[in-house]
Structure formats: structure tokens, C-alpha cells
């Protein structure tokens, strides 16, 4: 298959919308990462997503809509608290897990009776969905398990020859996938996957916001997942990743004693003057920059043939929790505590 690289202009979006309406899959930009989109109501089209990515069939897909008012067409019930969240954060980098109806096939929901609903903020993504006239299921447009794509070139690396088209909308704004939440009741929100919209943000609409244990810990093999990114090893380059917890002095001593061919260190911008080593790569000065850069940096490690990578652990609050969540899964939960 010849994979076309299209501009996110009127022609590119219309061409891509026609592909999706005809049962094909197309990669497109969002404010979080690039998505691999198909008509969420078309089972055969959705199966093409799983095939192109090599994605396990029990890993649910998020359904993207042009406006939250469309959610009533694809869900059986929307609690009042969900409307409050949507009013404040949609369109935006948040996914609401809601009971689905029969218009969303089980292949899209990963066999679950719920579906994740998201209204992307990126204008090209919303325009594409509007032109499709269909809900668009879209996981990240990468090979399953590999770092998510934040540019069209990342998508081309993974999907060239596997999909008909990629819409190039430039570099993703946020760099980590959407925050995924479910609702325990009218007074409780559960964060299933952290993202750019944080627990602190959600507290503005709900006084009780729980972080699911699976955000920081592994999930049992036989346990059903309600959100993408909960069950399997994700976001991982070919290099072995290990997280290292400790202050900069301990980290420096650790780094100096763990040198060798193919060993690299992923550190904060401020650390670069404190480690007089050539094998260091920085990934941002704060949590927002780290979120924006982390997937590109993980991909860069493969480009330089890194074999083993030790990562300075980011903060576990605010957007930093999303970065930590991606890194701990990339490492297969390997954490070295100094």
C-alpha cells in the first residue's frame, strides 16, 4: 500500500474523510498525539486498526466526536456529573467512559459495555470528524507497544505501507494521550489514565477524584481494563528502560558507576550541567515540557541505538503524573530507588 502524506488543509481533510466513510483508516493529528481513525460503527474498518497496529483485541478504542452533544447517540446513559465535566473540559484532552449502546460494536469497545468518548481540541481533528459524519475510533497511530507518535514522521515510520493516508498537522501540542476518567457515582470521578487534564483540574468540578491503582501499578492478566494503556506494556522503545528515583547527587553517583556501550541517561534540563557525561539526553525543564517531549525522546533513543536507558523520575503530581505513568509502563515497572 502506498501511504500518502496529506496536508491538513481542505483537500487533505476531505480526502481523508472520504477514506474513512468508505471503510478505510487514516492517521490524523490531535492536540495529544496522532490518532489512527476509522468509522467507529463499522466493524470491518475498526478491525483494520487492530491489524495495522498489532493491537490486542481486548484493548478498547476511544471514540472521537465533533461535539459532546453527539454523545447521546452512542451511549445508553450519561450522568449529570459527566455533563459538568464536558462543559468545562470539552473539547479537550479528556475521555469520558460511559455506558455504550448498540451503535458502538463490541470490537470498538474491546468487548466492554462501556465506551470512551472524547471531543478533540485540535481544529483539524474536529473538522475531519465533522466531514466524516461518523464517530471516529482512534487509538494512537503507532505500532502497538511502541512510543506514541507526536508528528506525522513518527506515524510514517510505524505505518508506512500499512494505511492509505496520514494527515500532517505538525507537532502535537501536549504530547501525551488524553486523561481517561470513569464515574463511580454522581460525586466521584476515577482517573484510569492520567493526562494533560489533571486531578487538580478535575477537583474544580468534583470534590472526590480517585486515581485508579493501575495508574502506578501493574494490572492482573485476567482483569478487564476500562481504558487504553492500563494492561499491556506500552510506550516502549527497543532499548531497555529503567526509572531511577533519587536526588541529583545520588543520581550522579549512580550514573558515574553505570557506564558502558549503549547506556544512556534521560535527565531534566537542569541536570545537564551537573552530569559531566556524554551519554545524557534531556527531556524538558518541567512537567509540561516533559509531557511534550517524552515520546519523541524515547524514539530518539532507538535512532542512536541505545541499549539500556536510565530515566530520572519526574514529579508524580499534576501533568508529571501522566509522564510518570507513561515511563513506568515503558520500563515494564522497573524502578531503581537510590
RODO-2510 file (C-alpha; in nm, 4 decimals, decimal comma):
residues 338
     n   res          X          Y          Z
     1     x     0,0000     0,0000     0,0000
     2     x     0,1244     0,3490    -0,0872
     3     x     0,0782     0,5700     0,2196
     4     x     0,0009     0,9300     0,1210
     5     x     0,1204     1,2224     0,3337
     6     x    -0,1516     1,4864     0,3164
     7     x    -0,1659     1,8460     0,4384
     8     x    -0,4300     1,9290     0,6975
     9     x    -0,5970     2,1659     0,4517
    10     x    -0,9438     2,1444     0,2987
    11     x    -0,8391     1,8949     0,0323
    12     x    -0,6448     1,6717     0,2728
    13     x    -0,9258     1,6600     0,5267
    14     x    -1,1978     1,5961     0,2681
    15     x    -0,9927     1,3220     0,1043
    16     x    -0,9288     1,1608     0,4440
    17     x    -1,2960     1,1852     0,5420
    18     x    -1,3952     1,0024     0,2222
    19     x    -1,1456     0,7269     0,3010
    20     x    -1,2929     0,6811     0,6491
    21     x    -1,6511     0,6869     0,5186
    22     x    -1,5507     0,4127     0,2735
    23     x    -1,4213     0,1849     0,5496
    24     x    -1,0523     0,2780     0,5422
    25     x    -0,8263     0,4022     0,8223
    26     x    -0,6389     0,7342     0,8307
    27     x    -0,3859     0,8840     1,0734
    28     x    -0,4626     1,2387     1,1813
    29     x    -0,3323     1,4969     1,4297
    30     x    -0,4827     1,5764     1,7665
    31     x    -0,3599     1,8026     2,0436
    32     x    -0,2411     1,4969     2,2406
    33     x    -0,0821     1,2524     1,9935
    34     x    -0,1598     1,1389     1,6376
    35     x    -0,4596     0,9075     1,6122
    36     x    -0,5388     0,6209     1,3743
    37     x    -0,9003     0,6762     1,2811
    38     x    -1,1822     0,4595     1,1464
    39     x    -1,5605     0,4714     1,1437
    40     x    -1,6330     0,3523     1,4987
    41     x    -1,9618     0,1906     1,3887
    42     x    -1,8001    -0,0135     1,1086
    43     x    -1,6664    -0,3413     1,2489
    44     x    -1,4511    -0,4303     0,9495
    45     x    -1,2954    -0,0813     0,9461
    46     x    -1,2206    -0,0962     1,3172
    47     x    -1,0542    -0,4358     1,2733
    48     x    -0,8129    -0,2713     1,0286
    49     x    -0,6902    -0,0501     1,3149
    50     x    -0,6065    -0,3555     1,5272
    51     x    -0,4341    -0,5206     1,2312
    52     x    -0,2254    -0,2146     1,1363
    53     x    -0,1130    -0,1573     1,4948
    54     x    -0,0785    -0,5201     1,6023
    55     x    -0,3046    -0,4240     1,8938
    56     x    -0,4629    -0,6811     2,1294
    57     x    -0,8387    -0,7066     2,0666
    58     x    -0,9301    -0,6578     2,4340
    59     x    -0,7685    -0,3118     2,4413
    60     x    -1,0622    -0,0701     2,3947
    61     x    -1,0614     0,2178     2,1474
    62     x    -1,1643     0,5741     2,2242
    63     x    -1,4455     0,7182     2,0129
    64     x    -1,3925     1,0754     1,8940
    65     x    -1,6884     1,3056     1,8265
    66     x    -1,7202     1,6558     1,6832
    67     x    -1,9264     1,7823     1,9783
    68     x    -2,0314     1,6362     2,3138
    69     x    -2,3987     1,6766     2,2168
    70     x    -2,3363     1,3796     1,9829
    71     x    -2,2588     1,1513     2,2792
    72     x    -2,6281     1,0764     2,3405
    73     x    -2,6373     0,8905     2,0068
    74     x    -2,3789     0,6332     2,1158
    75     x    -2,4364     0,5942     2,4904
    76     x    -2,7210     0,4478     2,6949
    77     x    -2,6827     0,6828     2,9909
    78     x    -2,4887     0,9982     3,0722
    79     x    -2,4742     1,1013     3,4405
    80     x    -2,5101     1,4657     3,5337
    81     x    -2,1509     1,4799     3,6567
    82     x    -2,0349     1,3851     3,3046
    83     x    -2,2174     1,6854     3,1614
    84     x    -2,0421     1,9089     3,4138
    85     x    -1,7030     1,7682     3,3161
    86     x    -1,7815     1,8063     2,9456
    87     x    -1,8993     2,1632     2,9900
    88     x    -1,5666     2,2620     3,1443
    89     x    -1,3153     2,0438     2,9588
    90     x    -1,4657     1,9566     2,6187
    91     x    -1,3374     1,9962     2,3596
    92     x    -1,0098     1,8953     2,5161
    93     x    -0,7677     1,6250     2,6213
    94     x    -1,0149     1,4210     2,8247
    95     x    -1,2011     1,0951     2,7624
    96     x    -1,5208     1,0051     2,9490
    97     x    -1,6007     0,6347     2,9915
    98     x    -1,9779     0,5904     2,9637
    99     x    -2,2237     0,3025     2,9108
   100     x    -2,2444     0,2381     2,5354
   101     x    -2,5438     0,1476     2,3204
   102     x    -2,5652    -0,0949     2,0282
   103     x    -2,4430     0,1618     1,7744
   104     x    -2,0911     0,1035     1,9062
   105     x    -1,9878    -0,2556     1,8266
   106     x    -1,8026    -0,4677     2,0794
   107     x    -1,4907    -0,4748     1,8612
   108     x    -1,4617    -0,0976     1,9153
   109     x    -1,5138    -0,1174     2,2916
   110     x    -1,2773    -0,4121     2,3415
   111     x    -1,5683    -0,6342     2,4461
   112     x    -1,6848    -0,3922     2,7172
   113     x    -2,0326    -0,2478     2,7690
   114     x    -1,8752     0,0970     2,8055
   115     x    -1,7121     0,3333     2,5585
   116     x    -1,4637     0,6165     2,5973
   117     x    -1,5931     0,9403     2,4451
   118     x    -1,3576     1,2264     2,3532
   119     x    -1,4029     1,5612     2,1789
   120     x    -1,0593     1,6633     2,0489
   121     x    -0,9467     2,0234     2,0699
   122     x    -0,7329     2,0173     1,7545
   123     x    -0,9284     2,2046     1,4826
   124     x    -0,8211     1,9672     1,2048
   125     x    -0,9304     1,6632     1,4053
   126     x    -1,2714     1,8137     1,4752
   127     x    -1,3146     1,9194     1,1130
   128     x    -1,2238     1,5696     0,9924
   129     x    -1,4782     1,4115     1,2267
   130     x    -1,7430     1,6609     1,1156
   131     x    -1,6734     1,5823     0,7492
   132     x    -1,6977     1,2085     0,8194
   133     x    -2,0415     1,2452     0,9739
   134     x    -1,9492     0,9420     1,1822
   135     x    -1,7939     0,8771     1,5234
   136     x    -1,4229     0,8092     1,4707
   137     x    -1,2469     0,5470     1,6826
   138     x    -0,8808     0,6378     1,7114
   139     x    -0,6028     0,4931     1,9242
   140     x    -0,2528     0,6361     1,8862
   141     x    -0,1174     0,5871     1,5333
   142     x     0,1854     0,3766     1,6263
   143     x     0,2873     0,0146     1,6345
   144     x     0,1275    -0,1293     1,9478
   145     x     0,3578    -0,1036     2,2493
   146     x     0,5940     0,1484     2,0852
   147     x     0,6122     0,5178     2,1917
   148     x     0,3121     0,7137     2,0693
   149     x     0,3588     0,9428     1,7665
   150     x     0,3677     1,3193     1,8118
   151     x     0,4486     1,4034     1,4493
   152     x     0,3464     1,2790     1,1059
   153     x     0,7001     1,1477     1,0555
   154     x     0,6632     0,9267     1,3643
   155     x     0,3451     0,7846     1,2102
   156     x     0,5144     0,7325     0,8743
   157     x     0,7918     0,5375     1,0467
   158     x     0,5390     0,2955     1,2002
   159     x     0,2551     0,2896     0,9464
   160     x     0,4135     0,3408     0,6032
   161     x     0,2660     0,0797     0,3703
   162     x     0,0008    -0,0248     0,6249
   163     x    -0,2524     0,2601     0,5913
   164     x    -0,3688     0,4695     0,2937
   165     x    -0,3032     0,8194     0,4317
   166     x    -0,1574     1,0386     0,7056
   167     x    -0,2737     1,3960     0,7649
   168     x     0,0252     1,6114     0,8651
   169     x    -0,0845     1,8667     1,1251
   170     x     0,2598     1,9428     1,2650
   171     x     0,3886     1,8552     1,6099
   172     x     0,1375     1,7593     1,8786
   173     x     0,0764     2,0309     2,1362
   174     x     0,0600     1,8244     2,4575
   175     x     0,2495     1,5065     2,3717
   176     x     0,0706     1,2571     2,5994
   177     x    -0,2654     1,0920     2,5429
   178     x    -0,5890     1,2195     2,6936
   179     x    -0,6867     1,1827     3,0569
   180     x    -0,9369     0,8943     3,0821
   181     x    -1,1988     0,9053     3,3575
   182     x    -1,4953     0,6983     3,4693
   183     x    -1,7730     0,7861     3,7139
   184     x    -1,8266     0,5901     4,0350
   185     x    -2,1424     0,7880     4,1101
   186     x    -2,2609     1,1483     4,0822
   187     x    -1,9965     1,2564     4,3326
   188     x    -1,6874     1,0537     4,2391
   189     x    -1,4514     1,0570     3,9400
   190     x    -1,1925     0,7841     3,8871
   191     x    -0,8817     0,8602     3,6788
   192     x    -0,7994     0,5500     3,4731
   193     x    -0,5203     0,7132     3,2732
   194     x    -0,3629     1,0494     3,3652
   195     x    -0,3056     1,3132     3,1002
   196     x    -0,2773     1,6862     3,0486
   197     x    -0,6035     1,7474     3,2379
   198     x    -0,5008     1,6676     3,5931
   199     x    -0,6623     1,5532     3,9157
   200     x    -0,6228     1,9094     4,0408
   201     x    -0,8175     2,0353     3,7379
   202     x    -1,0968     1,7826     3,7901
   203     x    -1,1356     1,8820     4,1546
   204     x    -1,2858     2,2066     4,0253
   205     x    -1,5985     2,0140     3,9195
   206     x    -1,5961     1,7223     4,1643
   207     x    -1,4782     1,7089     4,5254
   208     x    -1,3823     1,3407     4,5133
   209     x    -1,1337     1,2426     4,2402
   210     x    -0,9705     0,8995     4,2788
   211     x    -0,6575     0,7856     4,0999
   212     x    -0,7004     0,4211     3,9992
   213     x    -0,4247     0,1954     4,1397
   214     x    -0,3467     0,0759     3,7850
   215     x    -0,2092     0,4225     3,7052
   216     x     0,1011     0,3445     3,9119
   217     x     0,0910    -0,0330     3,9373
   218     x     0,0553    -0,3320     3,7078
   219     x    -0,2835    -0,4862     3,6369
   220     x    -0,3603    -0,8569     3,6648
   221     x    -0,3674    -1,0558     3,3400
   222     x    -0,7282    -1,1672     3,3872
   223     x    -0,8530    -0,8229     3,4917
   224     x    -1,0671    -0,6296     3,2443
   225     x    -0,9464    -0,2837     3,1520
   226     x    -1,1734     0,0179     3,1059
   227     x    -0,9119     0,2364     2,9396
   228     x    -0,6352     0,2041     2,6821
   229     x    -0,2881     0,1957     2,8344
   230     x    -0,3812     0,0086     3,1524
   231     x    -0,2997    -0,3558     3,0845
   232     x    -0,0101    -0,4014     2,8453
   233     x     0,3472    -0,2781     2,8316
   234     x     0,3204     0,0481     2,6425
   235     x     0,5205     0,3395     2,5054
   236     x     0,8454     0,1417     2,4999
   237     x     1,1363     0,1794     2,2566
   238     x     1,3620    -0,1128     2,1678
   239     x     1,6047    -0,0074     2,4418
   240     x     1,5529    -0,1389     2,7957
   241     x     1,4168     0,1390     3,0169
   242     x     1,4635     0,1698     3,3932
   243     x     1,3402     0,4522     3,6153
   244     x     1,5761     0,5858     3,8796
   245     x     1,4409     0,7596     4,1908
   246     x     1,6731     0,9744     4,3994
   247     x     1,8082     1,3268     4,4356
   248     x     2,0567     1,4617     4,1825
   249     x     2,3602     1,3799     4,3981
   250     x     2,2627     1,0137     4,4308
   251     x     2,1650     1,0020     4,0653
   252     x     2,5027     1,1462     3,9615
   253     x     2,6907     0,8859     4,1654
   254     x     2,4726     0,6111     4,0174
   255     x     2,5342     0,7344     3,6623
   256     x     2,9101     0,7535     3,7066
   257     x     2,9136     0,3907     3,8241
   258     x     2,6866     0,2607     3,5477
   259     x     2,8650     0,3351     3,2224
   260     x     2,9121     0,1231     2,9135
   261     x     2,8430     0,0900     2,5447
   262     x     2,4810     0,1652     2,4601
   263     x     2,3977     0,3015     2,8082
   264     x     2,2230     0,6400     2,8148
   265     x     2,0611     0,8683     3,0698
   266     x     1,7371     1,0623     3,0215
   267     x     1,7515     1,3616     3,2566
   268     x     1,5940     1,7003     3,3301
   269     x     1,7240     2,0094     3,1512
   270     x     1,8622     2,1470     3,4776
   271     x     2,0699     1,8319     3,5338
   272     x     2,2852     1,8646     3,2238
   273     x     2,5442     2,0879     3,3925
   274     x     2,5652     1,8556     3,6928
   275     x     2,6459     1,5388     3,5000
   276     x     2,9709     1,5651     3,3062
   277     x     2,8819     1,2691     3,0854
   278     x     2,8406     1,2445     2,7095
   279     x     2,5615     0,9878     2,7185
   280     x     2,2895     1,2153     2,8601
   281     x     1,9737     1,3335     2,6810
   282     x     1,7425     1,5916     2,8349
   283     x     1,3640     1,5709     2,8203
   284     x     1,2408     1,9059     2,9466
   285     x     1,2649     2,1580     3,2270
   286     x     0,9226     2,0942     3,3824
   287     x     0,6300     1,8531     3,3622
   288     x     0,4627     2,0265     3,0688
   289     x     0,7805     2,0190     2,8602
   290     x     0,8466     1,6598     2,9647
   291     x     0,4986     1,5572     2,8505
   292     x     0,5514     1,7326     2,5180
   293     x     0,8908     1,5706     2,4569
   294     x     0,8844     1,2279     2,6201
   295     x     0,7669     1,0157     2,3260
   296     x     0,9951     1,1913     2,0781
   297     x     1,2897     1,1360     2,3141
   298     x     1,2065     0,7673     2,3590
   299     x     1,2011     0,7285     1,9819
   300     x     1,5317     0,9167     1,9566
   301     x     1,6917     0,6549     2,1799
   302     x     1,6308     0,3927     1,9126
   303     x     1,7751     0,6194     1,6461
   304     x     2,1061     0,6319     1,8385
   305     x     2,0956     0,2558     1,9104
   306     x     2,0662     0,2876     2,2858
   307     x     2,0568    -0,0496     2,4624
   308     x     1,9914     0,0463     2,8233
   309     x     1,8415     0,3779     2,9425
   310     x     1,8135     0,5101     3,2964
   311     x     1,5492     0,7809     3,3384
   312     x     1,5364     1,0439     3,6108
   313     x     1,1870     1,0122     3,7594
   314     x     0,9546     1,3106     3,7038
   315     x     0,7125     1,4534     3,9584
   316     x     0,4064     1,2423     4,0336
   317     x     0,1679     1,5359     4,0640
   318     x    -0,0108     1,7429     3,8019
   319     x     0,0939     1,6672     3,4439
   320     x     0,4014     1,4940     3,5871
   321     x     0,1790     1,2014     3,6873
   322     x     0,0984     1,1428     3,3189
   323     x     0,4686     1,1441     3,2299
   324     x     0,5480     0,9040     3,5143
   325     x     0,2620     0,6750     3,4088
   326     x     0,3989     0,6519     3,0528
   327     x     0,7543     0,5939     3,1722
   328     x     0,6684     0,3283     3,4278
   329     x     0,4864     0,1334     3,1574
   330     x     0,7700     0,1850     2,9107
   331     x     1,0021     0,0353     3,1721
   332     x     0,7792    -0,2617     3,2480
   333     x     0,7596    -0,1266     3,6053
   334     x     1,1347    -0,1417     3,6642
   335     x     1,2166     0,1253     3,9227
   336     x     1,5562     0,1657     4,0946
   337     x     1,5233     0,3511     4,4233
   338     x     1,8514     0,5038     4,5418
***
